[in-house]
């Protein structure tokens, strides 16, 4: 009987907290930023000739990224 009464009391306190506490949260207002942000999750586009090539026969121009200013991309070596 005591366990059931204490469980009911704890449940009542939790229900009261869930009901009352959101009233103390600060008010939030939606708005529009002054300048649009650029998307950074897009990959650099490459020509169709690079997408048709298979490893390890890549052309040198396909190894260079458009934003890397001509630097070669590092190769990943896997040893088994």
C-alpha positions as CSV (number, residue, x, y, z in Angstrom):
1,X,0.0,0.0,0.0
2,X,2.8,2.4,0.9
3,X,4.6,1.6,-2.4
4,X,1.5,2.3,-4.4
5,X,0.9,5.6,-2.6
6,X,4.5,6.8,-3.0
7,X,4.4,5.9,-6.7
8,X,1.2,7.8,-7.1
9,X,2.7,10.8,-5.3
10,X,5.8,10.8,-7.5
11,X,3.7,10.5,-10.6
12,X,1.6,13.5,-9.5
13,X,4.7,15.6,-8.9
14,X,6.1,14.7,-12.3
15,X,2.7,15.5,-14.0
16,X,2.6,18.9,-12.1
17,X,6.2,19.7,-13.1
18,X,5.5,18.9,-16.8
19,X,2.4,21.1,-16.7
20,X,3.8,24.1,-14.8
21,X,7.5,24.4,-15.8
22,X,6.9,25.3,-19.5
23,X,5.2,28.5,-18.2
24,X,8.6,29.7,-16.9
25,X,10.4,29.3,-20.2
26,X,11.3,32.6,-22.0
27,X,9.2,33.6,-24.9
28,X,10.7,32.9,-28.3
29,X,9.9,34.7,-31.5
30,X,10.6,33.5,-35.0
31,X,12.3,35.9,-37.4
32,X,14.1,36.2,-40.7
33,X,17.9,36.7,-40.7
34,X,19.1,39.9,-42.4
35,X,21.4,38.1,-44.9
36,X,20.9,34.6,-46.4
37,X,23.6,32.1,-45.6
38,X,25.5,30.1,-48.2
39,X,25.0,26.4,-48.2
40,X,28.2,24.6,-47.4
41,X,27.0,21.0,-47.6
42,X,27.2,20.8,-51.4
43,X,30.0,19.0,-53.2
44,X,32.0,20.6,-55.9
45,X,30.7,19.7,-59.3
46,X,33.0,17.9,-61.7
47,X,32.7,17.1,-65.4
48,X,30.9,14.0,-66.6
49,X,34.2,12.6,-67.8
50,X,35.5,12.3,-64.2
51,X,32.4,10.4,-63.1
52,X,32.8,7.8,-65.8
53,X,36.4,6.9,-64.8
54,X,37.3,3.9,-62.6
55,X,40.0,3.6,-60.0
56,X,43.0,3.5,-60.5
57,X,42.8,5.0,-64.0
58,X,41.8,8.6,-63.1
59,X,42.9,11.4,-65.2
60,X,45.1,14.0,-63.4
61,X,42.5,16.7,-63.9
62,X,39.9,14.6,-62.0
63,X,42.3,14.3,-59.0
64,X,42.3,18.1,-58.5
65,X,39.5,19.7,-56.6
66,X,37.9,23.0,-57.9
67,X,38.6,24.8,-54.6
68,X,42.1,23.4,-53.8
69,X,43.9,25.7,-56.3
70,X,45.5,22.9,-58.2
71,X,46.8,20.8,-55.4
72,X,46.5,17.0,-55.8
73,X,44.1,15.2,-53.5
74,X,45.9,12.8,-51.1
75,X,45.5,9.1,-52.0
76,X,44.2,6.7,-49.4
77,X,46.3,3.5,-49.1
78,X,44.7,0.4,-47.7
79,X,46.8,-2.5,-46.7
80,X,45.3,-5.9,-46.2
